[in-house]
Amino acid sequence: MAKKATSRKVIPIFGPPDGAAAVVDEFSRLEEWKLMVKPSADRYEQLRKEILSWYKDAPPEKAFVVAGATHVVEITAKRRDRKITEMAKLARRLGAKILYELCSVPMKAVDELIPKGEQDAYVTEGHIGPRYITTTRKAAAEMAADKSSA
């Protein structure tokens, strides 16, 4: 029996969709902006860590307020988190199969504990990771040629 035709729009698997140029340009402008603010973001992170270090030994449930000349910052109480403390007991309760499906081991830890030559029985490698995007600004002449051909 023949399949019934559907009215779904088919998008080419490897080609960009209509309007891709505008998305690419906006993405690239934002990446340029991100690179310009990176030094400020790095300094922000450095200062954030310094401020937090002032209270590393303080009671975890206590919050603090620190005033500068123009701003005030609040350092909150530590967030309440939960952590598994008895992995073996949890494995017995859930069963190893379920526990293994829920857990993941960082590859860095595997590399530190098992020599690369001995990992084949436990590790697979292939093009299974994420894709990344890099941007390059077009030369002025190339942009002018694009406009004249449009």
C-alpha positions in Angstrom: 0.0 0.0 0.0 1.4 3.4 -1.0 2.1 6.0 1.7 -0.3 8.9 1.8 1.4 12.2 0.9 1.7 14.8 3.7 1.6 18.5 3.5 4.6 19.0 5.8 7.3 21.5 4.8 10.5 19.7 3.9 13.7 21.5 5.1 16.9 20.5 3.4 19.1 18.5 5.8 22.3 20.4 5.2 21.3 23.8 3.8 20.5 26.8 5.8 16.9 28.0 5.9 15.5 31.2 4.4 16.6 34.2 6.5 19.8 32.5 7.6 21.9 35.5 6.6 20.2 37.8 9.1 20.6 35.3 11.9 24.3 34.7 11.0 25.0 38.4 11.0 23.3 39.0 14.4 25.0 36.0 15.9 28.4 37.3 14.7 27.8 40.8 16.0 26.9 39.4 19.4 30.0 37.2 19.4 32.1 40.3 18.6 30.4 42.1 21.5 31.0 39.1 23.8 34.7 39.2 22.9 34.9 42.9 23.6 33.3 42.6 27.1 35.3 39.4 28.0 38.0 41.4 29.9 35.2 43.1 32.0 33.5 39.7 32.5 36.9 38.2 33.7 37.4 41.1 36.1 33.8 40.7 37.3 34.4 37.0 38.1 37.7 37.8 39.8 36.0 40.4 42.1 33.0 38.1 42.7 35.4 35.4 44.0 37.3 37.9 46.1 34.1 39.1 47.8 32.9 35.5 48.4 36.3 34.6 49.9 35.7 37.1 52.7 32.9 34.9 54.0 34.2 31.4 53.2 34.4 30.5 56.9 31.2 32.3 57.9 28.1 30.3 59.1 26.5 28.9 56.0 23.0 30.0 56.9 24.0 33.7 57.5 23.7 36.4 54.8 25.9 39.6 54.7 25.6 43.1 53.3 28.7 45.1 52.3 28.5 48.8 51.3 30.8 50.5 48.9 30.9 54.2 48.2 28.2 53.9 45.5 26.8 50.4 45.7 25.7 47.7 48.2 26.1 44.0 47.6 24.3 41.2 49.5 26.1 37.9 50.0 23.3 35.4 50.5 23.3 32.4 52.8 24.6 29.3 51.2 22.0 27.5 49.0 20.6 24.4 50.5 21.7 21.5 48.3 21.4 17.7 48.5 24.2 15.3 47.9 24.3 11.5 47.8 26.5 10.3 50.7 26.0 6.5 50.4 26.3 5.5 46.8 26.6 1.8 47.5 23.4 1.8 49.5 21.6 3.7 46.8 22.8 1.2 44.2 21.4 -1.6 46.2 18.1 0.2 46.6 17.7 1.2 43.0 19.6 -1.6 41.4 22.8 -1.1 39.5 21.1 -0.9 36.1 19.0 2.1 37.0 21.9 3.8 38.9 24.2 3.4 35.9 21.5 5.0 33.6 21.3 8.0 36.0 25.0 8.6 36.6 27.7 9.8 34.4 31.5 9.8 35.0 33.5 12.8 33.7 35.9 11.7 31.0 38.7 13.7 32.7 38.3 11.4 35.7 38.5 8.3 33.5 41.7 9.7 31.8 43.3 10.3 35.2 42.5 6.9 36.6 42.8 4.6 33.5 45.6 4.8 30.9 44.3 5.6 27.4 45.5 2.3 26.1 43.3 0.4 28.6 40.1 2.4 28.0 38.8 0.6 25.0 36.7 -1.8 27.1 34.9 1.1 28.7 35.0 4.1 26.4 33.8 4.8 22.9 35.0 7.8 20.8 33.5 9.3 17.7 31.8 12.4 16.4 29.2 12.4 19.2 30.0 15.7 20.8 28.4 19.1 20.2 29.1 21.3 17.2 30.7 24.7 17.6 30.3 27.9 15.6 33.1 30.3 14.7 32.5 33.6 13.0 34.6 35.6 10.5 33.9 39.2 9.4 33.7 39.5 5.6 36.1 41.8 3.9 34.4 45.1 2.6 34.9 44.0 -1.0 33.2 40.7 -0.4 30.2 42.5 1.3 29.9 44.9 -1.6 29.9 42.0 -4.1 27.2 40.3 -2.2 25.0 43.4 -2.3 25.5 43.9 -6.0 24.5 40.3 -6.8 21.4 40.5 -4.7 
